[in-house]
Amino acid sequence: MNMLACPNLLDLDSLQARFNQEIEALLPREEDVQFFEEHGWYVSPQVIPEELLDLALIGCDRFYRGERDGDLPHMDRFANWQPQDGNVLRNNEFVARQIKEFQALTYSPIVAGTAARLSRSKAMRLLEEQIIYKPGPVTDWTGTVGWHTDLAYCSYCTSDKILTAWIPLVDCDETMGAVTYFDGSHQWEEFRDLKQFQQTDLDSLETRLSEAGRPIHKVTMNLKRGQMSFHHGWTIHGSSPNRSDRPRIVMAIHFQPDGNAFQPVPNPKGGLFHHYLDPFCRKLPNGYPDYQDSSVYPLLWSE
């Protein structure tokens, strides 16, 4: 068994086939795509089946209890909250490769199909997936996600069509620290290399934006269970702490269009920037990782 492939608990083909007939009608329309291209974000109707969300919550319970269906090597090389870290923001990556119940939502065609339509891509592959859990209520800045762009952390990708699905597993509003987007910020080239994920200061960026003459219009994703938001890889986003009495639990799924490839970008610490999964996929003749390797970066949607 591929050490990166979690054994299936579910008959995913059968599960997805039950939804496939209705998927086309649920995908974004042309006006939705144009909105995404102008604003850098999109909110779907309630299109995620309850069944997939319930399974993901079961996966969360198992994951946080320490259960695993598959193991990953070098787990200190990616975000991987552990109980000893305390009651803080829990950020765990590559969870569908470790817990079976996360797979149905991660591989769902309605999610990947929406990503493909919004980016006008013929095919869409998984890049990575993560569960982000915010404890609540907190009285300090615990759980803050600082302003950043996803592509700033993916400089090794050639495509500028990387995009992310943000899927709350529970009803989520601004009191819970829902994700907030700077409207239209995917077009602000001077702010593309924004890497402040772990910073709690959410105000200083607005000063910089004002000085640069950028219009400030922040949009917070108040979503019902079954909805999802998508954001462009260059869209500036972050979130405040969870002030409610309920935990905020979200799955984030990062997608790459089928034409994405590795590009060498020097890391100031030495070597090249690369994705955690790169060492485990097949190599191209030039030695670079092949992002078309479906055993590591599965194809989730194709027109």
Beta strands, then each sheet from edge to edge (+ up, - down):
strand 1: 41-43
strand 2: 90-93
strand 3: 123-134
strand 4: 145-148
strand 5: 163-168
strand 6: 180-182
strand 7: 218-220
strand 8: 229-232
strand 9: 237-239
strand 10: 248-257
strand 11: 299-302
sheet 1: 1+ 8- 5+ 10- 3+ 2-
sheet 2: 1+ 8- 5+ 10- 3+ 11-
sheet 3: 4+ 9- 6+ 7-
end
